[in-house]
Amino acid sequence: CFLGGYKAIDSFLFFGNIDMDFLGVDRKTKEIILADHDDVSFVMMKCAVDSNAFLNVLTFYAEFVIKSIQSSKPSVNFEDLYKMSGGDAYKNFIDYLFA
């Protein structure tokens, strides 16, 4: 879910949560990251190369969920999703999202 505002620390600007962990933007690289709720300086996984790639992945995921509800589970080309997110560095997040 998205926070009501931003939470800023030195390296990150947090804008949402997945469970208790924080979604944010790395201020230096502009990557979207997932940081641990107990230690926000610890990046659990990189989610996307930038905000545009992250929104593209979320849009695809939303369409996937809707299609899953309406009919049988649609197929997913994970290699295309990895590319959409920015490459193999973001593979863990894509795999987590579609697990």
C-alpha positions as a Markdown table, in Angstrom:
| # | Residue | x | y | z |
|---|---|---|---|---|
| 1 | Cys | 0.0 | 0.0 | 0.0 |
| 2 | Phe | 1.1 | 3.6 | -0.4 |
| 3 | Leu | 1.9 | 5.8 | 2.5 |
| 4 | Gly | 0.0 | 9.0 | 3.1 |
| 5 | Gly | 3.1 | 11.0 | 2.4 |
| 6 | Tyr | 6.8 | 10.4 | 1.9 |
| 7 | Lys | 9.2 | 9.2 | 4.6 |
| 8 | Ala | 12.7 | 10.4 | 3.9 |
| 9 | Ile | 16.0 | 9.1 | 5.3 |
| 10 | Asp | 19.5 | 9.8 | 4.0 |
| 11 | Ser | 19.6 | 7.3 | 1.1 |
| 12 | Phe | 15.9 | 6.6 | 0.4 |
| 13 | Leu | 12.6 | 8.3 | -0.1 |
| 14 | Phe | 9.9 | 5.8 | 1.0 |
| 15 | Phe | 6.5 | 5.9 | -0.5 |
| 16 | Gly | 4.8 | 2.6 | 0.3 |
| 17 | Asn | 4.8 | -0.7 | 2.1 |
| 18 | Ile | 4.8 | -4.4 | 1.2 |
| 19 | Asp | 3.7 | -6.0 | 4.4 |
| 20 | Met | 5.8 | -4.2 | 7.0 |
| 21 | Asp | 8.7 | -3.5 | 4.7 |
| 22 | Phe | 9.2 | -0.2 | 2.9 |
| 23 | Leu | 9.1 | 0.6 | -0.8 |
| 24 | Gly | 11.2 | 3.5 | -1.8 |
| 25 | Val | 13.4 | 5.3 | -4.3 |
| 26 | Asp | 17.2 | 5.2 | -3.9 |
| 27 | Arg | 18.1 | 8.8 | -4.1 |
| 28 | Lys | 21.4 | 8.2 | -5.8 |
| 29 | Thr | 20.5 | 5.5 | -8.4 |
| 30 | Lys | 16.7 | 6.3 | -8.7 |
| 31 | Glu | 16.1 | 2.5 | -8.4 |
| 32 | Ile | 12.9 | 1.4 | -6.7 |
| 33 | Ile | 13.9 | -0.8 | -3.7 |
| 34 | Leu | 12.3 | -2.8 | -0.9 |
| 35 | Ala | 13.9 | -2.0 | 2.5 |
| 36 | Asp | 13.7 | -4.0 | 5.7 |
| 37 | His | 11.3 | -2.6 | 8.3 |
| 38 | Asp | 13.7 | -3.3 | 11.2 |
| 39 | Asp | 16.7 | -1.7 | 9.4 |
| 40 | Val | 15.6 | 0.7 | 6.6 |
| 41 | Ser | 19.2 | 1.0 | 5.4 |
| 42 | Phe | 19.2 | -2.7 | 4.4 |
| 43 | Val | 17.9 | -3.2 | 0.9 |
| 44 | Met | 16.1 | -6.6 | 0.8 |
| 45 | Met | 15.7 | -6.5 | -3.0 |
| 46 | Lys | 15.8 | -4.1 | -5.9 |
| 47 | Cys | 12.4 | -3.8 | -7.6 |
| 48 | Ala | 12.9 | -1.8 | -10.8 |
| 49 | Val | 15.5 | 0.3 | -12.5 |
| 50 | Asp | 13.4 | 3.5 | -12.1 |
| 51 | Ser | 9.8 | 4.7 | -11.4 |
| 52 | Asn | 8.7 | 4.3 | -15.0 |
| 53 | Ala | 9.8 | 0.6 | -15.1 |
| 54 | Phe | 8.2 | 0.1 | -11.7 |
| 55 | Leu | 4.8 | 1.5 | -12.8 |
| 56 | Asn | 5.0 | -0.6 | -16.0 |
| 57 | Val | 5.5 | -3.8 | -13.9 |
| 58 | Leu | 2.6 | -2.8 | -11.6 |
| 59 | Thr | 0.4 | -2.1 | -14.6 |
| 60 | Phe | 1.2 | -5.6 | -16.0 |
| 61 | Tyr | 0.6 | -7.1 | -12.6 |
| 62 | Ala | -2.8 | -5.4 | -12.2 |
| 63 | Glu | -3.8 | -6.7 | -15.6 |
| 64 | Phe | -2.6 | -10.2 | -14.7 |
| 65 | Val | -4.7 | -10.2 | -11.5 |
| 66 | Ile | -7.8 | -9.0 | -13.3 |
| 67 | Lys | -7.4 | -11.7 | -16.0 |
| 68 | Ser | -6.8 | -14.3 | -13.2 |
| 69 | Ile | -10.1 | -13.4 | -11.6 |
| 70 | Gln | -12.0 | -13.3 | -14.8 |
| 71 | Ser | -10.7 | -16.6 | -16.2 |
| 72 | Ser | -7.9 | -19.1 | -15.8 |
| 73 | Lys | -4.5 | -18.0 | -14.9 |
| 74 | Pro | -2.9 | -16.1 | -17.8 |
| 75 | Ser | 0.6 | -17.0 | -19.0 |
| 76 | Val | 3.5 | -14.8 | -18.1 |
| 77 | Asn | 6.7 | -14.3 | -20.0 |
| 78 | Phe | 9.1 | -13.8 | -17.2 |
| 79 | Glu | 12.0 | -12.9 | -19.4 |
| 80 | Asp | 10.0 | -10.0 | -20.8 |
| 81 | Leu | 9.1 | -8.9 | -17.3 |
| 82 | Tyr | 12.7 | -8.9 | -16.2 |
| 83 | Lys | 13.5 | -6.7 | -19.2 |
| 84 | Met | 10.6 | -4.5 | -18.4 |
| 85 | Ser | 11.8 | -4.0 | -14.8 |
| 86 | Gly | 15.3 | -3.1 | -16.0 |
| 87 | Gly | 17.1 | -6.5 | -16.2 |
| 88 | Asp | 18.2 | -9.4 | -14.1 |
| 89 | Ala | 19.1 | -7.3 | -11.1 |
| 90 | Tyr | 15.3 | -7.0 | -10.5 |
| 91 | Lys | 14.5 | -10.7 | -11.1 |
| 92 | Asn | 13.9 | -11.5 | -7.4 |
| 93 | Phe | 11.2 | -8.8 | -7.1 |
| 94 | Ile | 9.4 | -10.0 | -10.2 |
| 95 | Asp | 9.5 | -13.6 | -9.0 |
| 96 | Tyr | 8.2 | -12.5 | -5.6 |
| 97 | Leu | 5.4 | -10.5 | -7.1 |
| 98 | Phe | 4.1 | -13.3 | -9.3 |
| 99 | Ala | 4.7 | -16.2 | -6.9 |
